[in-house]
Amino acid sequence: MAPTKTPAAPSSQNPVVSLWKAYNQQTPDRLKFIDAFLFFLMLSGIIQFAYCVLVTNYPYNAFLSGFASTVGQFVLAASLRSQVNPQNKNEFKEVSPERAFADFALGSIVLHFFVYNFLG
Amino acid sequence: MFYPLALLLLAVTAQASTLTLKSPRFAVSDSTGSQLRGEPFSLTSRTASPVKLGARENLKITFQVVDKEDEKGVQPHQTFIRFYDASTGEEGIQPVRVTPGGKAKFDLNLSKPPLYLPPTSDEPLKVSLIIGTPDYDPLSVQLFDLVLPRSQPAPVHPDEVVFHPRPELYHTFRPEQKVPNKFISLVFSGIALAPWFVLLGLWSQVAPRATGLFSPSILPFIASLGAFEGLLFTYWLKLRLGDVLLYGAILGVVTVFTGRQALSSIAAKRTQ
């Protein structure tokens, strides 16, 4: 298991900063790894959508497949994260983290197949 | 070869009786009854001047059908008066009642115009007499021309427009969609690729130790996943659906085995 950091004393600064500090200190590195991936997917989806709205949706199928790939991958990664999180062990008694990763891999491959089909 | 010739001779020598008319006469009279024009007509020559009929006038045709040889009255099976308009091709035919003695009388009263008259055009109507009966030669002779007052035009059938060429159709299609300006495309391509750098930057900070990644129990699984991605990329470039499904099935079987091996080894390490 990845080592967790000991919680520090809560600061008197505004809640966002303290939330960020708590997140940084209490989340294991593995989950942060997945969180970085989720953040990247969100950014990518937002940028694609902004391009579609601002400039053009000309190859509409391309926009749809790109956007759907980010959204789909986000959903899969988020479910992986929640299943792998050791604090959720009581929620997912029958699903081992390895099983979760296998599901994630299978789902990603199927998603990629459909995205490539639609990409054109 | 002699058969049609024999038929011709037979027709010539057959009983070829002719009909003719005795005292044929037509008369135009107005609504009060006074006669405006009355003269005989003949089968051999057409009446020269056309007969003009006014709005309330009456045309009366009388004749007697007789055999040419013995001048006896004949009641033909079919006797018709035909009004034909050469310019439009319309015609109206009316049977004439003939007594057994051969006497016939035909009335055309324009106060009550009959329905069989064709609509009036610029040309006069050709009036002809048609008689047909067994044992006699048939008769179809133009008698005179008839000028009628103006009538309503012929009614047009509602489906008439379907039988003529219709106006040509011009479809308007949605204009072609244009590719936006190259510079804007490049700028936005750069912006779209920027999250990758963000990802790499974040991952460099929080990357967990990947010690077990290249161990012999886990590496085949990673390799099969990578092969799947490669297969899908190649499918995008040049493969067809049947091919990719076939290769994918084979690769899937391989991945199942490598995956079980890899993940069970990790699970064993975790529960230790």
Interface residues (C-beta under 8 A of the other chain):
Chain A: M1 A2 D29 R30 K32 F33 A36 F37 F39 F40 L43 S44 I47 Q48 Y51 V55 T56 Y58 S96 P97 E98 R99 F101 A102 A105 I109 H112 F113 Y116 L119
Chain B: Q177 K178 V179 P180 I184 F188 I191 A192 A194 P195 W196 V198 L199 L202 W203 V206 A207 P208 L225 F228 E229 L232 F233 Y235 W236 V244 G248 G259 L263 S264 I266 A267 R270
